[in-house]
Amino acid sequence: MLRIYCRDAERLVLHNDGEAFSATDPVLWYDLVNPTTGESRHVEQALGISMPTRDEMEEIELSARLYQEDGAEFMTLTALTKLDGDEPVKTPVTFILKGQTLVTVRYADPKPFVIFAGRALRPNGHGYTCGEEIMLGIVEAIVDRLADVLERIGNDIDGISREVFRGKSKTSAKKTNDLQSLIEQLGQKGDFLSGVRESLVSISRLAAYHAALENATRKPSKETRQIVKMLQRDASSLGDHATFLSGKINFLLDATLGLINLEQNQIIKIFTVASVVFLPPTLVASIYGMNFEVMPELKWVGGYPWAVLLMILSAALPFLYFKRRGWL
């Protein structure tokens, strides 16, 4: 799909596929979503550039994501989709700046693009005069979206922390099952944060590259420089916050595994104490269960009560000793 945004006075206007528009209307933004070969060729001929393929966009080396070619800037960042759920999907988004025109190439529809386009098309929306301003606006919307996601993840982690350290399950088995469920949740949050951090790193690199390129080749406006610096600061601070949350997840994961080990050790201790408590009575019963002819207690009238009393005392004394020592 190809969406063409032109400038009409001081606002953006969307021209749908196949809709005729005046050649005098300056095109500020070509938005390619899952583009066909014909749509990509149309933009290439209009701007005199070569569009990157999807495989090239997914390459992770810096030289394949940030470069200049045919007088245009090619900048690719990692965006996230399906952020409302627990399994976000990473997708590359390429920004191409050629003169005053912006081209975006993507194979998914991240929510920040929808939000930005809705705001830009309002009659009283921000007046965009060039593709660079549109690109910075989209990146800013992506950063805002990631900030909201980090806030939600932080609240979820706080909830998990309360469950780990203040959970009051009645049975040991139920508590262990609850802790195992919390480990799964922590793993999901950790994967989520990894994607967010990767996206923030790519945004920081894009902003730094664009700022350095602008300073070397042209003089951006003061407002544009401020926006780029703000994006760099926001991405850096959010990256630090994501790192903090990752550390908290690792701490909670270690604490949860420690609690599970404590529960298991408690069970093993109970079996150990039970075996020690019942070992002396077993010894007494074994002695008086022997069939030797010369055993004085065999014909003793009080032999049976004596053996039972001896077995009870031999079990009670170790139990009381463990209790006094605080081992139970």
Summary of the structure (lengths in Angstrom):
residues: 328
radius of gyration: 34.9
end to end distance: 69.9
largest distance: 122.8
contacts: 953
relative contact order: 0.08
helix: 62%
strand: 15%
